[in-house]
């Protein structure tokens, strides 16, 4: 039996904005709803990015390489389709994105991307 592999990020939508989010690979706490910080000071090595509808909070060097934005400051990255759609375009196998939406009236979205550290097929 052959296993189907994909080189596109897998997407999971969550409506539980008030629950903590942990890395699916190592279990590290990545988002704590009781904290004012969207990303811990020392995120785990699996975290590719953290973004919301207004910009990036965290970009790993690996994410920058995959997306071809190495050395470009956050404010200079050209995002025309919004951060949700932009981060859906990560082309790297064994990656997952959690999209967390806050209900009205805010409607804000937060996006966390993860990859396995042994993933060399970008």
N, CA, C and O atoms as CSV, one atom per row, in Angstrom:
chain,resi,resn,atom,element,x,y,z
A,1,UNK,N,N,0.845,-1.175,0.000
A,1,UNK,CA,C,0.000,0.000,0.000
A,1,UNK,C,C,0.892,1.241,0.000
A,1,UNK,O,O,1.773,1.379,0.849
A,2,UNK,N,N,0.664,2.121,-0.936
A,2,UNK,CA,C,1.461,3.347,-0.957
A,2,UNK,C,C,0.747,4.427,-0.163
A,2,UNK,O,O,-0.481,4.520,-0.154
A,3,UNK,N,N,1.543,5.225,0.493
A,3,UNK,CA,C,0.999,6.298,1.324
A,3,UNK,C,C,1.031,7.596,0.537
A,3,UNK,O,O,2.065,7.965,-0.019
A,4,UNK,N,N,-0.085,8.281,0.489
A,4,UNK,CA,C,-0.158,9.555,-0.216
A,4,UNK,C,C,0.521,10.626,0.627
A,4,UNK,O,O,0.243,10.758,1.819
A,5,UNK,N,N,1.406,11.384,0.006
A,5,UNK,CA,C,2.057,12.487,0.704
A,5,UNK,C,C,1.663,13.784,0.032
A,5,UNK,O,O,1.400,13.825,-1.170
A,6,UNK,N,N,1.627,14.819,0.805
A,6,UNK,CA,C,1.290,16.128,0.272
A,6,UNK,C,C,2.382,17.108,0.655
A,6,UNK,O,O,2.978,17.011,1.728
A,7,UNK,N,N,2.633,18.043,-0.231
A,7,UNK,CA,C,3.628,19.068,0.064
A,7,UNK,C,C,2.970,20.381,0.434
A,7,UNK,O,O,3.636,21.416,0.463
A,8,UNK,N,N,1.699,20.364,0.711
A,8,UNK,CA,C,0.993,21.568,1.134
A,8,UNK,C,C,0.639,21.433,2.612
A,8,UNK,O,O,0.406,20.337,3.121
A,9,UNK,N,N,0.605,22.564,3.272
A,9,UNK,CA,C,0.279,22.590,4.692
A,9,UNK,C,C,-1.156,22.092,4.906
A,9,UNK,O,O,-2.064,22.442,4.152
A,10,UNK,N,N,-1.339,21.288,5.920
A,10,UNK,CA,C,-2.678,20.849,6.300
A,10,UNK,C,C,-3.295,21.926,7.174
A,10,UNK,O,O,-2.586,22.595,7.926
A,11,UNK,N,N,-4.596,22.100,7.086
A,11,UNK,CA,C,-5.277,23.189,7.775
A,11,UNK,C,C,-6.336,22.629,8.722
A,11,UNK,O,O,-7.133,21.766,8.355
A,12,UNK,N,N,-6.321,23.145,9.950
A,12,UNK,CA,C,-7.321,22.778,10.951
A,12,UNK,C,C,-7.914,24.074,11.478
A,12,UNK,O,O,-7.184,24.933,11.974
A,13,UNK,N,N,-9.233,24.226,11.376
A,13,UNK,CA,C,-9.905,25.416,11.891
A,13,UNK,C,C,-10.459,25.127,13.278
A,13,UNK,O,O,-11.101,24.102,13.506
A,14,UNK,N,N,-10.200,26.051,14.201
A,14,UNK,CA,C,-10.645,25.908,15.584
A,14,UNK,C,C,-11.490,27.101,15.984
A,14,UNK,O,O,-11.216,28.230,15.575
A,15,UNK,N,N,-12.504,26.856,16.772
A,15,UNK,CA,C,-13.329,27.944,17.298
A,15,UNK,C,C,-13.109,28.115,18.790
A,15,UNK,O,O,-13.876,28.805,19.461
A,16,UNK,N,N,-12.060,27.484,19.311
A,16,UNK,CA,C,-11.793,27.510,20.754
A,16,UNK,C,C,-10.682,28.497,21.078
A,16,UNK,O,O,-9.626,28.107,21.577
A,17,UNK,N,N,-10.915,29.763,20.799
A,17,UNK,CA,C,-9.901,30.800,21.012
A,17,UNK,C,C,-9.539,30.980,22.482
A,17,UNK,O,O,-8.498,31.554,22.799
A,18,UNK,N,N,-10.382,30.500,23.369
A,18,UNK,CA,C,-10.126,30.668,24.794
A,18,UNK,C,C,-9.476,29.427,25.423
A,18,UNK,O,O,-9.420,29.310,26.647
A,19,UNK,N,N,-8.989,28.504,24.588
A,19,UNK,CA,C,-8.288,27.305,25.069
A,19,UNK,C,C,-6.821,27.381,24.678
A,19,UNK,O,O,-6.484,27.975,23.654
A,20,UNK,N,N,-5.948,26.790,25.477
A,20,UNK,CA,C,-4.520,26.795,25.116
A,20,UNK,C,C,-4.277,25.975,23.855
A,20,UNK,O,O,-5.040,25.065,23.527
A,21,UNK,N,N,-3.202,26.315,23.160
A,21,UNK,CA,C,-2.790,25.568,21.976
A,21,UNK,C,C,-1.398,25.015,22.235
A,21,UNK,O,O,-0.498,25.737,22.665
A,22,UNK,N,N,-1.232,23.718,21.966
A,22,UNK,CA,C,0.041,23.037,22.173
A,22,UNK,C,C,0.580,22.545,20.835
A,22,UNK,O,O,-0.190,22.245,19.923
A,23,UNK,N,N,1.884,22.465,20.721
A,23,UNK,CA,C,2.527,21.951,19.525
A,23,UNK,C,C,2.092,20.502,19.314
A,23,UNK,O,O,2.154,19.701,20.246
A,24,UNK,N,N,1.650,20.152,18.098
A,24,UNK,CA,C,1.225,18.771,17.851
A,24,UNK,C,C,2.387,17.784,17.795
A,24,UNK,O,O,2.162,16.574,17.811
A,25,UNK,N,N,3.617,18.272,17.731
A,25,UNK,CA,C,4.779,17.388,17.630
A,25,UNK,C,C,5.448,17.121,18.973
A,25,UNK,O,O,5.873,15.997,19.237
A,26,UNK,N,N,5.548,18.149,19.831
A,26,UNK,CA,C,6.253,17.948,21.107
A,26,UNK,C,C,5.394,18.260,22.337
A,26,UNK,O,O,5.792,17.952,23.460
A,27,UNK,N,N,4.235,18.862,22.137
A,27,UNK,CA,C,3.345,19.156,23.256
A,27,UNK,C,C,3.627,20.454,23.988
A,27,UNK,O,O,2.952,20.759,24.971
A,28,UNK,N,N,4.600,21.222,23.540
A,28,UNK,CA,C,4.908,22.498,24.198
A,28,UNK,C,C,3.743,23.473,24.073
A,28,UNK,O,O,3.058,23.521,23.051
A,29,UNK,N,N,3.534,24.241,25.127
A,29,UNK,CA,C,2.505,25.270,25.098
A,29,UNK,C,C,2.946,26.376,24.136
A,29,UNK,O,O,4.040,26.925,24.269
A,30,UNK,N,N,2.090,26.694,23.172
A,30,UNK,CA,C,2.410,27.716,22.181
A,30,UNK,C,C,1.529,28.946,22.366
A,30,UNK,O,O,1.982,30.076,22.182
A,31,UNK,N,N,0.274,28.723,22.729
A,31,UNK,CA,C,-0.646,29.842,22.947
A,31,UNK,C,C,-1.367,29.649,24.266
A,31,UNK,O,O,-1.984,28.610,24.501
A,32,UNK,N,N,-1.289,30.644,25.118
A,32,UNK,CA,C,-1.982,30.642,26.405
A,32,UNK,C,C,-2.986,31.793,26.382
A,32,UNK,O,O,-2.581,32.955,26.347
A,33,UNK,N,N,-4.273,31.498,26.401
A,33,UNK,CA,C,-5.275,32.561,26.332
A,33,UNK,C,C,-5.250,33.515,27.524
A,33,UNK,O,O,-5.826,34.601,27.455
A,34,UNK,N,N,-4.592,33.123,28.616
A,34,UNK,CA,C,-4.496,33.978,29.794
A,34,UNK,C,C,-3.267,34.879,29.772
A,34,UNK,O,O,-3.031,35.640,30.711
A,35,UNK,N,N,-2.487,34.792,28.699
A,35,UNK,CA,C,-1.282,35.603,28.565
A,35,UNK,C,C,-1.537,36.712,27.545
A,35,UNK,O,O,-2.382,36.566,26.661
A,36,UNK,N,N,-0.827,37.789,27.665
A,36,UNK,CA,C,-0.920,38.863,26.687
A,36,UNK,C,C,0.014,38.635,25.506
A,36,UNK,O,O,0.028,39.426,24.563
A,37,UNK,N,N,0.790,37.561,25.553
A,37,UNK,CA,C,1.758,37.258,24.497
A,37,UNK,C,C,1.189,36.194,23.562
A,37,UNK,O,O,0.768,35.136,24.030
A,38,UNK,N,N,1.165,36.450,22.244
A,38,UNK,CA,C,0.644,35.456,21.302
A,38,UNK,C,C,1.589,34.274,21.082
A,38,UNK,O,O,1.164,33.217,20.616
A,39,UNK,N,N,2.876,34.453,21.418
A,39,UNK,CA,C,3.874,33.402,21.248
A,39,UNK,C,C,4.801,33.444,22.456
A,39,UNK,O,O,5.173,34.529,22.903
A,40,UNK,N,N,5.186,32.276,22.999
A,40,UNK,CA,C,6.128,32.290,24.114
A,40,UNK,C,C,7.467,32.895,23.708
A,40,UNK,O,O,7.819,32.905,22.528
A,41,UNK,N,N,8.205,33.393,24.681
A,41,UNK,CA,C,9.505,34.010,24.412
A,41,UNK,C,C,10.458,33.029,23.733
A,41,UNK,O,O,11.271,33.434,22.901
A,42,UNK,N,N,10.369,31.762,24.074
A,42,UNK,CA,C,11.197,30.726,23.454
A,42,UNK,C,C,10.286,29.639,22.886
A,42,UNK,O,O,10.063,28.618,23.536
A,43,UNK,N,N,9.756,29.850,21.675
A,43,UNK,CA,C,8.847,28.844,21.113
A,43,UNK,C,C,9.592,27.557,20.766
A,43,UNK,O,O,10.806,27.567,20.566
A,44,UNK,N,N,8.862,26.463,20.698
A,44,UNK,CA,C,9.486,25.186,20.362
A,44,UNK,C,C,10.014,25.229,18.926
A,44,UNK,O,O,9.628,26.086,18.131
A,45,UNK,N,N,10.902,24.288,18.616
A,45,UNK,CA,C,11.546,24.270,17.310
A,45,UNK,C,C,10.609,23.869,16.169
A,45,UNK,O,O,10.990,23.969,15.003
A,46,UNK,N,N,9.413,23.426,16.477
A,46,UNK,CA,C,8.455,23.027,15.443
A,46,UNK,C,C,7.627,24.198,14.920
A,46,UNK,O,O,7.027,24.102,13.849
A,47,UNK,N,N,7.588,25.293,15.662
A,47,UNK,CA,C,6.756,26.436,15.260
A,47,UNK,C,C,7.360,27.112,14.037
A,47,UNK,O,O,8.497,27.582,14.074
A,48,UNK,N,N,6.590,27.158,12.955
A,48,UNK,CA,C,7.015,27.824,11.723
A,48,UNK,C,C,6.664,29.303,11.749
A,48,UNK,O,O,7.487,30.154,11.411
A,49,UNK,N,N,5.433,29.600,12.155
A,49,UNK,CA,C,4.966,30.985,12.152
A,49,UNK,C,C,3.805,31.154,13.101
A,49,UNK,O,O,3.120,30.199,13.466
A,50,UNK,N,N,3.604,32.396,13.491
A,50,UNK,CA,C,2.402,32.825,14.193
A,50,UNK,C,C,2.007,34.141,13.540
A,50,UNK,O,O,2.807,35.074,13.469
A,51,UNK,N,N,0.781,34.210,13.069
A,51,UNK,CA,C,0.284,35.427,12.431
A,51,UNK,C,C,-1.154,35.649,12.876
A,51,UNK,O,O,-1.809,34.745,13.394
A,52,UNK,N,N,-1.622,36.854,12.666
A,52,UNK,CA,C,-3.033,37.174,12.857
A,52,UNK,C,C,-3.424,38.081,11.708
A,52,UNK,O,O,-2.607,38.341,10.824
A,53,UNK,N,N,-4.634,38.558,11.700
A,53,UNK,CA,C,-5.127,39.325,10.557
A,53,UNK,C,C,-4.409,40.655,10.350
A,53,UNK,O,O,-4.599,41.306,9.323
A,54,UNK,N,N,-3.587,41.063,11.312
A,54,UNK,CA,C,-2.885,42.339,11.186
A,54,UNK,C,C,-1.386,42.178,10.957
A,54,UNK,O,O,-0.687,43.175,10.770
A,55,UNK,N,N,-0.874,40.946,10.967
A,55,UNK,CA,C,0.544,40.766,10.703
A,55,UNK,C,C,1.130,39.539,11.366
A,55,UNK,O,O,0.417,38.738,11.969
A,56,UNK,N,N,2.439,39.404,11.244
A,56,UNK,CA,C,3.174,38.299,11.854
A,56,UNK,C,C,3.590,38.656,13.273
A,56,UNK,O,O,3.961,39.795,13.556
A,57,UNK,N,N,3.524,37.671,14.156
A,57,UNK,CA,C,4.081,37.781,15.497
A,57,UNK,C,C,5.383,37.002,15.592
A,57,UNK,O,O,6.250,37.322,16.406
A,58,UNK,N,N,5.518,35.963,14.745
A,58,UNK,CA,C,6.711,35.130,14.758
A,58,UNK,C,C,6.875,34.499,13.382
A,58,UNK,O,O,5.913,34.013,12.787
A,59,UNK,N,N,8.114,34.515,12.886
A,59,UNK,CA,C,8.482,33.825,11.651
A,59,UNK,C,C,9.787,33.096,11.910
A,59,UNK,O,O,10.775,33.717,12.301
A,60,UNK,N,N,9.804,31.790,11.699
A,60,UNK,CA,C,11.049,31.047,11.847
A,60,UNK,C,C,11.887,31.219,10.581
A,60,UNK,O,O,11.366,31.573,9.523
A,61,UNK,N,N,13.183,30.968,10.700
A,61,UNK,CA,C,14.072,31.040,9.540
A,61,UNK,C,C,13.627,30.028,8.485
A,61,UNK,O,O,13.729,30.289,7.287
A,62,UNK,N,N,13.147,28.904,8.925
A,62,UNK,CA,C,12.683,27.872,7.994
A,62,UNK,C,C,11.465,28.344,7.208
A,62,UNK,O,O,11.379,28.115,6.001
A,63,UNK,N,N,10.518,29.004,7.889
A,63,UNK,CA,C,9.342,29.559,7.214
A,63,UNK,C,C,9.769,30.593,6.174
A,63,UNK,O,O,9.288,30.584,5.041
A,64,UNK,N,N,10.676,31.481,6.574
A,64,UNK,CA,C,11.160,32.507,5.647
A,64,UNK,C,C,11.773,31.878,4.399
A,64,UNK,O,O,11.558,32.358,3.286
A,65,UNK,N,N,12.534,30.805,4.587
A,65,UNK,CA,C,13.158,30.125,3.451
A,65,UNK,C,C,12.098,29.499,2.549
A,65,UNK,O,O,12.151,29.653,1.329
A,66,UNK,N,N,11.149,28.802,3.137
A,66,UNK,CA,C,10.091,28.148,2.366
A,66,UNK,C,C,9.305,29.167,1.543
A,66,UNK,O,O,8.960,28.910,0.389
A,67,UNK,N,N,9.026,30.322,2.143
A,67,UNK,CA,C,8.184,31.331,1.498
A,67,UNK,C,C,8.994,32.327,0.658
A,67,UNK,O,O,8.412,33.186,-0.005
A,68,UNK,N,N,10.313,32.222,0.679
A,68,UNK,CA,C,11.153,33.113,-0.111
A,68,UNK,C,C,11.165,34.545,0.400
A,68,UNK,O,O,11.231,35.491,-0.385
A,69,UNK,N,N,11.100,34.702,1.729
A,69,UNK,CA,C,11.066,36.047,2.322
A,69,UNK,C,C,12.214,36.251,3.306
A,69,UNK,O,O,12.101,37.042,4.243
A,70,UNK,N,N,13.297,35.551,3.097
A,70,UNK,CA,C,14.459,35.679,3.981
A,70,UNK,C,C,14.974,37.113,3.970
A,70,UNK,O,O,15.154,37.712,2.910
A,71,UNK,N,N,15.206,37.650,5.153
A,71,UNK,CA,C,15.773,38.986,5.287
A,71,UNK,C,C,14.796,40.128,5.055
A,71,UNK,O,O,15.193,41.292,5.106
A,72,UNK,N,N,13.538,39.825,4.804
A,72,UNK,CA,C,12.536,40.873,4.570
A,72,UNK,C,C,11.793,41.137,5.881
A,72,UNK,O,O,11.218,40.211,6.452
A,73,UNK,N,N,11.794,42.374,6.366
A,73,UNK,CA,C,11.072,42.692,7.603
A,73,UNK,C,C,9.563,42.448,7.442
A,73,UNK,O,O,9.027,42.526,6.336
A,74,UNK,N,N,8.895,42.154,8.552
A,74,UNK,CA,C,7.452,41.874,8.529
A,74,UNK,C,C,6.666,42.907,7.735
A,74,UNK,O,O,5.815,42.559,6.916
A,75,UNK,N,N,6.958,44.182,7.985
A,75,UNK,CA,C,6.164,45.237,7.343
A,75,UNK,C,C,6.416,45.345,5.845
A,75,UNK,O,O,5.660,46.016,5.141
A,76,UNK,N,N,7.472,44.692,5.341
A,76,UNK,CA,C,7.776,44.747,3.912
A,76,UNK,C,C,7.369,43.493,3.144
A,76,UNK,O,O,7.522,43.438,1.924
A,77,UNK,N,N,6.848,42.478,3.854
A,77,UNK,CA,C,6.367,41.279,3.175
A,77,UNK,C,C,5.053,41.643,2.496
A,77,UNK,O,O,4.124,42.130,3.140
A,78,UNK,N,N,4.984,41.400,1.187
A,78,UNK,CA,C,3.788,41.767,0.432
A,78,UNK,C,C,2.717,40.697,0.587
A,78,UNK,O,O,2.849,39.584,0.078
A,79,UNK,N,N,1.654,41.057,1.303
A,79,UNK,CA,C,0.532,40.152,1.560
A,79,UNK,C,C,-0.713,40.809,0.971
A,79,UNK,O,O,-1.255,41.746,1.557
A,80,UNK,N,N,-1.164,40.328,-0.169
A,80,UNK,CA,C,-2.345,40.914,-0.804
A,80,UNK,C,C,-3.613,40.162,-0.442
A,80,UNK,O,O,-4.693,40.750,-0.389
A,81,UNK,N,N,-3.485,38.860,-0.192
A,81,UNK,CA,C,-4.660,38.025,0.022
A,81,UNK,C,C,-5.005,37.815,1.489
A,81,UNK,O,O,-5.898,37.026,1.797
A,82,UNK,N,N,-4.328,38.494,2.393
A,82,UNK,CA,C,-4.546,38.324,3.826
A,82,UNK,C,C,-3.647,37.237,4.380
A,82,UNK,O,O,-3.216,36.342,3.653
A,83,UNK,N,N,-3.368,37.319,5.662
A,83,UNK,CA,C,-2.433,36.397,6.309
A,83,UNK,C,C,-2.969,34.979,6.375
A,83,UNK,O,O,-2.190,34.027,6.329
A,84,UNK,N,N,-4.273,34.816,6.481
A,84,UNK,CA,C,-4.860,33.478,6.499
A,84,UNK,C,C,-4.577,32.773,5.173
A,84,UNK,O,O,-4.054,31.659,5.170
A,85,UNK,N,N,-4.905,33.392,4.073
A,85,UNK,CA,C,-4.667,32.790,2.758
A,85,UNK,C,C,-3.178,32.655,2.463
A,85,UNK,O,O,-2.749,31.649,1.897
A,86,UNK,N,N,-2.396,33.641,2.834
A,86,UNK,CA,C,-0.956,33.594,2.588
A,86,UNK,C,C,-0.325,32.384,3.275
A,86,UNK,O,O,0.473,31.670,2.668
A,87,UNK,N,N,-0.679,32.154,4.528
A,87,UNK,CA,C,-0.077,31.040,5.267
A,87,UNK,C,C,-0.632,29.683,4.833
A,87,UNK,O,O,-0.060,28.649,5.178
A,88,UNK,N,N,-1.731,29.669,4.085
A,88,UNK,CA,C,-2.230,28.419,3.495
A,88,UNK,C,C,-1.323,27.941,2.365
A,88,UNK,O,O,-1.426,26.790,1.942
A,89,UNK,N,N,-0.441,28.800,1.874
A,89,UNK,CA,C,0.401,28.481,0.716
A,89,UNK,C,C,1.753,27.877,1.084
A,89,UNK,O,O,2.606,27.710,0.212
A,90,UNK,N,N,1.961,27.548,2.349
A,90,UNK,CA,C,3.227,26.928,2.756
A,90,UNK,C,C,3.332,25.579,2.052
A,90,UNK,O,O,2.483,24.706,2.229
A,91,UNK,N,N,4.370,25.421,1.262
A,91,UNK,CA,C,4.579,24.184,0.506
A,91,UNK,C,C,5.686,23.380,1.171
A,91,UNK,O,O,6.859,23.503,0.819
A,92,UNK,N,N,5.303,22.571,2.121
A,92,UNK,CA,C,6.259,21.767,2.878
A,92,UNK,C,C,5.486,20.598,3.486
A,92,UNK,O,O,4.473,20.800,4.156
A,93,UNK,N,N,5.958,19.395,3.256
A,93,UNK,CA,C,5.221,18.240,3.785
A,93,UNK,C,C,5.352,18.168,5.305
A,93,UNK,O,O,6.254,18.760,5.897
A,94,UNK,N,N,4.441,17.436,5.913
A,94,UNK,CA,C,4.411,17.247,7.366
A,94,UNK,C,C,4.271,18.567,8.109
A,94,UNK,O,O,4.916,18.789,9.134
A,95,UNK,N,N,3.424,19.437,7.580
A,95,UNK,CA,C,3.145,20.708,8.239
A,95,UNK,C,C,1.652,20.815,8.503
A,95,UNK,O,O,0.829,20.251,7.782
A,96,UNK,N,N,1.328,21.552,9.554
A,96,UNK,CA,C,-0.070,21.768,9.906
A,96,UNK,C,C,-0.242,23.198,10.388
A,96,UNK,O,O,0.620,23.755,11.068
A,97,UNK,N,N,-1.370,23.774,10.020
A,97,UNK,CA,C,-1.712,25.134,10.434
A,97,UNK,C,C,-3.002,25.069,11.238
A,97,UNK,O,O,-3.980,24.454,10.814
A,98,UNK,N,N,-2.994,25.708,12.399
A,98,UNK,CA,C,-4.201,25.856,13.193
A,98,UNK,C,C,-4.698,27.283,13.001
A,98,UNK,O,O,-4.003,28.246,13.326
A,99,UNK,N,N,-5.895,27.403,12.476
A,99,UNK,CA,C,-6.526,28.709,12.280
A,99,UNK,C,C,-7.582,28.862,13.358
A,99,UNK,O,O,-8.540,28.092,13.420
A,100,UNK,N,N,-7.396,29.871,14.214
A,100,UNK,CA,C,-8.284,30.092,15.358
A,100,UNK,C,C,-9.032,31.395,15.125
A,100,UNK,O,O,-8.426,32.447,14.918
A,101,UNK,N,N,-10.348,31.312,15.163
A,101,UNK,CA,C,-11.171,32.486,14.890
A,101,UNK,C,C,-11.923,32.927,16.139
A,101,UNK,O,O,-12.554,32.123,16.824
A,102,UNK,N,N,-11.840,34.226,16.417
A,102,UNK,CA,C,-12.568,34.815,17.539
A,102,UNK,C,C,-13.924,35.253,17.005
A,102,UNK,O,O,-13.986,35.905,15.963
A,103,UNK,N,N,-15.008,34.914,17.689
A,103,UNK,CA,C,-16.334,35.252,17.174
A,103,UNK,C,C,-16.609,36.763,17.166
A,103,UNK,O,O,-15.861,37.552,17.744
A,104,UNK,N,N,-17.683,37.132,16.507
A,104,UNK,CA,C,-18.110,38.537,16.431
A,104,UNK,C,C,-18.261,39.086,17.839
A,104,UNK,O,O,-18.628,38.338,18.745
A,105,UNK,N,N,-18.000,40.333,18.048
A,105,UNK,CA,C,-17.821,41.360,17.023
A,105,UNK,C,C,-16.390,41.450,16.502
A,105,UNK,O,O,-16.158,42.147,15.514
A,106,UNK,N,N,-15.424,40.779,17.120
A,106,UNK,CA,C,-14.030,40.893,16.700
A,106,UNK,C,C,-13.814,40.265,15.325
A,106,UNK,O,O,-13.383,40.946,14.394
A,107,UNK,N,N,-14.106,38.988,15.192
A,107,UNK,CA,C,-13.895,38.284,13.943
A,107,UNK,C,C,-12.427,38.089,13.588
A,107,UNK,O,O,-12.113,37.692,12.466
A,108,UNK,N,N,-11.532,38.360,14.517
A,108,UNK,CA,C,-10.088,38.252,14.287
A,108,UNK,C,C,-9.683,36.788,14.159
A,108,UNK,O,O,-10.244,35.913,14.819
A,109,UNK,N,N,-8.707,36.542,13.305
A,109,UNK,CA,C,-8.163,35.209,13.151
A,109,UNK,C,C,-6.704,35.180,13.562
A,109,UNK,O,O,-5.974,36.147,13.346
A,110,UNK,N,N,-6.274,34.066,14.157
A,110,UNK,CA,C,-4.874,33.832,14.515
A,110,UNK,C,C,-4.456,32.524,13.861
A,110,UNK,O,O,-5.245,31.582,13.777
A,111,UNK,N,N,-3.200,32.470,13.395
A,111,UNK,CA,C,-2.739,31.346,12.594
A,111,UNK,C,C,-1.385,30.867,13.099
A,111,UNK,O,O,-0.427,31.635,13.169
A,112,UNK,N,N,-1.321,29.584,13.450
A,112,UNK,CA,C,-0.105,28.974,13.964
A,112,UNK,C,C,0.277,27.821,13.050
A,112,UNK,O,O,-0.531,26.921,12.819
A,113,UNK,N,N,1.507,27.836,12.522
A,113,UNK,CA,C,1.983,26.768,11.652
A,113,UNK,C,C,3.102,25.986,12.310
A,113,UNK,O,O,3.965,26.558,12.977
A,114,UNK,N,N,3.083,24.669,12.119
A,114,UNK,CA,C,4.063,23.763,12.719
A,114,UNK,C,C,4.580,22.790,11.672
A,114,UNK,O,O,3.882,22.471,10.709
A,115,UNK,N,N,5.805,22.321,11.866
A,115,UNK,CA,C,6.368,21.269,11.027
A,115,UNK,C,C,7.221,20.336,11.876
A,115,UNK,O,O,7.702,20.711,12.945
A,116,UNK,N,N,7.400,19.118,11.381
A,116,UNK,CA,C,8.291,18.199,12.094
A,116,UNK,C,C,9.724,18.658,11.865
A,116,UNK,O,O,10.038,19.185,10.798
A,117,UNK,N,N,10.586,18.468,12.836
A,117,UNK,CA,C,11.971,18.925,12.701
A,117,UNK,C,C,12.774,18.050,11.760
A,117,UNK,O,O,13.822,18.469,11.269
A,118,UNK,N,N,12.299,16.839,11.500
A,118,UNK,CA,C,13.004,15.925,10.599
A,118,UNK,C,C,12.558,16.086,9.158
A,118,UNK,O,O,12.923,15.282,8.300
A,119,UNK,N,N,11.783,17.103,8.886
A,119,UNK,CA,C,11.228,17.316,7.571
A,119,UNK,C,C,12.248,18.073,6.709
A,119,UNK,O,O,12.502,19.258,6.922
A,120,UNK,N,N,12.816,17.374,5.748
A,120,UNK,CA,C,13.789,18.009,4.867
A,120,UNK,C,C,13.268,18.151,3.445
A,120,UNK,O,O,14.025,18.517,2.547
A,121,UNK,N,N,12.002,17.871,3.229
A,121,UNK,CA,C,11.424,17.945,1.883
A,121,UNK,C,C,10.585,19.183,1.714
A,121,UNK,O,O,9.360,19.098,1.636
A,122,UNK,N,N,11.213,20.312,1.656
A,122,UNK,CA,C,10.503,21.573,1.499
A,122,UNK,C,C,10.254,21.867,0.047
A,122,UNK,O,O,9.663,22.895,-0.282
